[in-house]
């Protein structure tokens, strides 16, 4: 997989997590532990995207 394709996949996953976080936050009785885990994973992806983006420049 090329670096650009990998970055595109990471960005897609990041956006999917954002949607999942929003849905969980708006759900009555949302699970705070699940929200924390989703946000942590989203941040990990953001950091990975930033690191890989620097390699392409």
C-alpha positions in Angstrom: 0.0 0.0 0.0 1.4 3.4 -1.0 1.9 6.1 1.7 -0.8 8.2 0.2 -3.3 5.3 0.2 -2.4 4.5 3.8 -2.9 8.2 4.8 -6.3 8.2 3.0 -7.3 5.1 4.9 -6.2 6.6 8.2 -8.2 9.7 7.5 -11.3 7.7 6.6 -11.0 5.8 10.0 -10.5 9.1 11.8 -13.7 10.5 10.3 -15.6 7.3 11.1 -14.4 7.6 14.7 -15.6 11.2 14.9 -19.1 10.1 13.8 -19.0 7.2 16.2 -18.0 9.6 19.1 -20.8 12.0 18.2 -23.4 9.2 18.1 -22.2 7.8 21.4 -22.2 11.2 23.1 -25.7 12.0 22.0 -27.1 8.6 23.0 -29.0 8.6 26.3 -27.0 6.9 29.0 -23.8 7.1 27.0 -20.9 5.0 28.2 -18.1 7.4 29.3 -15.5 4.7 29.3 -16.3 3.9 25.7 -16.2 7.6 24.7 -12.8 7.9 26.3 -11.5 4.9 24.4 -12.9 6.2 21.1 -11.4 9.6 21.7 -8.0 8.1 22.6 -8.0 6.1 19.3 -9.0 9.1 17.3 -6.1 11.1 18.8 -3.7 8.2 18.1 -4.9 8.2 14.4 -4.5 12.0 14.3 -0.9 11.7 15.5 -0.1 9.0 13.0 -1.6 11.0 10.2 0.5 14.0 11.2 3.7 11.9 11.4 3.1 10.3 8.0 2.1 13.6 6.4 5.5 15.1 7.4 7.2 12.2 5.6 5.5 13.1 2.4 6.8 16.7 2.5 
